[in-house]
Amino acid sequence: TAPVDALARCMLENKLDYDPADSEFFWIALYYFTGGYGLEHPMVGQEEGSYQLSIPTSVMEEHASVLFAEYDHLFDLPSIMKGNVSYDPDVDAYFVSRGDIGLSEMKFTDYEKTDEGHKVTAKLVSTMDEEEELIQAYEVTLVDNPAAENVDNLLYFYSVASIVPMQMDGAEAATATTRAKAINRILFICCPFSFNPDKDNKKAALSRLIMRLWLCLIRNYCFTRQRIQSRAHT
């Protein structure tokens, strides 16, 4: 679920459509994926004393081929990624600011095998409380990862061919929108480093620390409120 989770959060939080041909979307999505899940790859390292991940170009290409089934090459880094992703030609590696997954998780339902590939419904749900309310659902088409033949110890066997937000009914959409806005507001307050070229690594590290503290406070508040409500009904 990691690549779909990264794409869904990228699209939702930045109000973007899935567009592999757009260099800005390409790199923002890749930043979400590698910044949040890059350390799962054995060739990705973290710079000592920092939140910088060191990702060889070949590994970055592996991740790109997972997000984009028609992947052909890495675009040049757009200016919007300054401060979050950089490239060092001396070591042929990218340096990515490590990200946080945040207050949501991805769940797959309704699997179907079609001529186009594997269709699944992907649901981004809130982890702010135990009810796991729906934030947004997506229709996702997965195909066999074309890099499978060339990569040893492949982490992801499927690539994303398409991901489209699904229509929700009025009440469900209103609740999801409110939930998404609340999460985005928290992310905006706690994570001012996102796609801001004026923020240096020390400020980014401080922002992530603040975010983690907020997450703990919010989750504790939600669970406490739910326990109080449960006792009131018994």
Salt bridges, closest charged atoms under 4 A:
ASP5 OD2 - ARG9 NE 3.03
GLU62 OE1 - HIS41 NE2 3.13
ASP72 OD2 - HIS73 ND1 3.13
ASP100 OD1 - ARG212 NH2 3.22
GLU105 OE2 - LYS107 NZ 3.89
GLU116 OE1 - LYS119 NZ 3.23
ASP129 OD2 - ARG179 NH1 3.51
GLU132 OE1 - LYS107 NZ 2.47
GLU133 OE2 - ARG179 NH2 2.60
GLU139 OE2 - LYS119 NZ 3.98
